[in-house]
Amino acid sequence: MDYVEAASALGEAIKESAEFTAWQEAELALMQDEKAQELMNDFKDLQMKLVHGSRDDMDKDELEKIRDTLMEKQRELNEYEITKNYFDGKKGFETMMRTINDIIQHFITGDSGGCGGSCETCGGCH
């Protein structure tokens, strides 16, 4: 099997994986749910306000209010089943992709990648 065939087979396996399917189903549910869309949009708007406020030297009290509201919105996103399922599905898919990349890297470089369990050699927690 050449590398094109191997990559094609890997792509098919990823597409058929439980992680990809769960993420896609959760994303579809998110797109079809009005409350989930509203929560996501509110969160993004608050993030932008915080970024612009920080950049434009907004009053610290006002920035703190925006930050508090953003944290509350994050809590709502994490507690609402539709958005929680989306975030969990996305995280599961990303974890699978990191594992695949680590395996490929191992076969190319001989390095096992990932975490060796020691903070001394760590490039940062994921």
N, C-alpha and C positions, 0 to 999 in steps of 0.2 A: 504494500500500500504506500503510495507516495504522499507527500505532505498535503497536497490539495485534497486528496481523498480522505486523509485523516482529519483535516480541518472540517471538511464537509460532514463527516460522521460525528465529530464533536459538536458541531453546530446543531445537527439533528438531535443528538442526545440532550443538549442543553434545552432545546425547544420543547422536548418531550418530558423534561424533568418535572417532578412535583413542585420544586421551588419556583420554576418559571411559570408553571400553570397557576399556582397559588397567587403569585404576584400579579399576573395578568387578570385573573378573576377579581382580585381585590381592587385593581386599578379601574376595571370596568364598573364595579360597584361604586367606587369613589366618584367616577365621572357622571354616574346616573343619580347620585344622591345630592339633592339641593343643599341640605344642611352641611354636608361634608365639603361641598364646593365653597359655601359661604365661610366656613371655618378656615379653609386653606387660603382663600383670598384675603380674609381679615388678617391672618397671620403674616402673609407676604406684605400687605400694606403696612402693618406695624413694623416689620423688619426694615422696610424702606424708610419709614419715618425716623426710626432709630439711627440708621446709617446717615441719612441727610442731616438729622439734628446734631449728630456727633461731628459731622464734617462742617456744619455751619455754625458751630459753637452755640448751640441752643442752651438755654438755661438748664443748670444741673437738675433742678427740681422737676422741670418738664421732662427731661430725659429719663429721670427715675420713674415718673408716672408711665411713660411709654414702655419702659423696660418691665415694670410690674404688670402692665396690661398684656404685654407680649408673653410673659411667663404664664399668666392666667390662660391665655389663648393656647399656649403649648399644652397646658394641663388638659384643657378641653379637647384638643386634638388627640391626646393620648388616651383619653377616657371614652371618646365616642367610638363605638364599635367599628364603623366603616373606615374611619381614618386610622384607627389602631391596626386593623387588619391589613390596610395598605402598607403602613410603615413596617409591620412585622414581615409581610410578604417581600417587600423590597429588601429588608435586611437579610432575610433568608437567601434570596437570590444573590445578593452581593457577597455573602459569605461563601456560597457555592462557587462563584466566579473567582474569588480570592484563592480558594483551594485549588481550583483548576490552574490558575496562573502559577501558584506555588509549585504544583506538580510539573508543569511545563518548564519552569525555571530550573527545577532540580535536574531534569534530564538534559538541559542545555549546559548548565554550569557546574552541576554536581553539588551545588549548595541546596540544602533542604529548605531554605527560606523560612518564612513564618517565625514564630517565637521559639527561642531556645530555652525559655524559662528563666533566663538571667537578665536582669535589668542592665547589667554592664554592657551587653552586646546588643541591646535593643535599639531599634531605630524609631521607637515610639509605639505605644499601644494602639490597637485598632479598635 
